[in-house]
Structure formats: structure tokens, C-alpha cells
Amino acid sequence: MDGYLAQLKPERPLAPSKIPFAGESVPAAPFTHVGLPEPDSVPGIRKAQVCAPCANDIGQLHVAVAQLDARTSRVYIKAVA
């Protein structure tokens, strides 16, 4: 997971987070819609902001990463206008 995250070149190192997308009462497009648990329910998830400002209509790009096992991680990516 750390090798993949280094390639994203986040502005700051990914930090452990209890609530990855804190401050949002209701997600605009919940991850449960595609059969995934919401990031704030995944223990040990880490988050960072990848770009700000990003190109075009995206103001920020947030990433949250959960390590599922020794070889597998789940990456949540969210664009914020």
C-alpha cells in the first residue's frame, strides 16, 4: 500500500483518520451504492488531499486508503468542487 501511495504524490503524508471524509453529513454519492462500505466505517483507514486546486471543475481530490490484507488495499477517491 505504501508504494502505491507514494506514487500519488500527496501534498502531505497520508494520516490515520477515524472519519476520512469528515464534515459531510450525507455523501453526495455514497460508496454503499456500489457495494462498498463507507470509508468512515473502515478501521485504520488513512487519508490525504492529492491536489488543490485540480484541473477543470474539481477543486480538490481526496483519497482514503484501507489496507485489507498483506497484498490488497482499497482506495477511495473523492472529487470536491
PAMARKE-951256 format. One record per residue: x, y, z of N, C-alpha, C, O, CB in turn; residue in one letter. Coordinates in steps of 0.05 Angstrom, whole numbers, plus 5000, padded with zeros to 4 digits. Glycine has a CB too. Layout:
BEGIN
XYZXYZXYZXYZXYZA ...
***
This chain:
BEGIN
501649765000500050005000501750255000501150444985498150005024M 503950265016505550505018506950574991507150804984507650465039D 507750364976508950414950506950544931507750734916509950164938G 504550454931502450574914501850864922501651034905499850404915Y 501650904948501051174958503251374951502651604945500651164988L 505751284952507951464945507751554916508551784910510651324949A 506651394898506351464870504151674866504251824847505651224854Q 502351704885500251904883501352184888500152384881497951844903L 503652204902504952454909503052644924502552864914505952584883K 501952554946500152724962501652974971504052964975498852574985P 500153184976501353434986502553395014504653515020499253654987E 501353225030502353145056502152845059500652725044500753295079R 503752725077503452435080500652355089499352515103505552335101P 499752125081497152035089497151995119498951875131496351765075L 495052085132494852085161492651895169490551875156494352365172A 493051745191490851585201488451755207488751985216491651425226P 486051645202483651805207481451625216481051405206482851955181S 479951725236477551585245475251625226473651455221476851665273K 475151875214472951935195474252075171474852315172470852135209I 474751915149476252025126475052265113476552455106476551815106P 472452275109471252505096469552655116467252705112469552415072F 470852735138469452875160468253135150469353255132471252915184A 466153225162464853475155462653445135461253645129466953655144G 462253205125460053165106457853005120458352775129461053015081E 455553115122453452975136452252745119451652535129451153165144S 451952795093450952585075452752595050452852795036447952635068V 454052375043455652375019453952414994451752314992457252115017P 455052564975453552624950453152364934451052324923455052834933A 455152194934454951934920456151724939458551674938456551944892A 454451614956455551424976456851184963455951084942453251334994P 458951084976460350854966458650604969459150404955463050824981F 456750604988454950364991453350314965452450094961453050415015T 453050524949451550494924452950284905451550154889451350764909H 455550264907457050074891457949834907459649684899459450204878V 456649794930457149554946459549564964460449354974457449324928G 460649804969462949834987462149955013460250115014465149994973L 463549895035462950025060463850315058465750385044464349885084P 462450495072463350775073466050795086466650645105461250945088E 467850975077470450995088470551035118472350935132471951215074P 468651185129468751245157468150995174468451005199466751465164D 467250775162466750535177469050335176468950115187464250395166S 471250405162473550225158475750295178476850505177474550245129V 476350105196478450155216481150185203481850045184478549935237P 482750375213485550405204485850545177488050545166486850155203G 483750665166483950795141485651045143485651175164481050865130I 487051115121488751355121487851535099486651445079491851285117R 488251795102487151985082489152205076491052255092484552105091K 488852335053490452565046488952715023487152605010493252485037A 489852955019488853114996491053094975493353134980488353425004Q 490253014950492152964929492753204912495053254905491152734912V 490753364906491353614890489353834898486953784903491153554860C 490354074899488654304904490154554894492254604904487954334934A 489154694875486754624860487454424839489654414829485454864848P 485554254832485854064810484954204784484154444785484153804815C 485054074762484254184737481254194734479754044746485454024714A 480354374718477554404709475654464733476154644748476654154695N 473554304736471454354756472054234783470454274802468854264746D 474254094786474853964812476554154828478754244819476353694808I 475654224852477154394870479254244886481454354891475354544888G 478654004894480453844910479953544903477753474894480153894940Q 481953384907481753104904482652974930484953004938483352994880L 480852834944481452694969481752404963480352284947479252754990H 483652274977484051994975484051875003485251985022486651924960V 482751645007482851495032483551215024482451095005480051515048A 485351095039486350825033486150645057487050705079489250835022V 484950405052484750205073486249955064485849855042481750135079A 488049855082489449605076487649375084486949355107492249595090Q 486849205065485048985070486548745080485548605098483448915046L 488848685069490548475078493448535069493948755060489648195067D 495248345072498048405065498548475036500648595030499748165073A 496748395018497148454990495048624977495248694953497348194975R 492948694992490648834980489949074995489749075020488348644977T 489449294981488449544993486049644977485849584953490749764994S 484349794990482149924976482650224977483250344998479349854990R 482450344953482850634951480250774945478850704926484950694928V 479550964962477151124958478151394948479951514959475451164985Y 476951484926477651744915475151914913473051824903479051714887I 475452164921473052344921473952614910475852744920471852364949K 472552714890472952974879471053174894468753114898472552984848A 472153404901470653604915470653854898472853954891471753654944V 468353964891468254204875469054454890469054674879465454244863A 
***
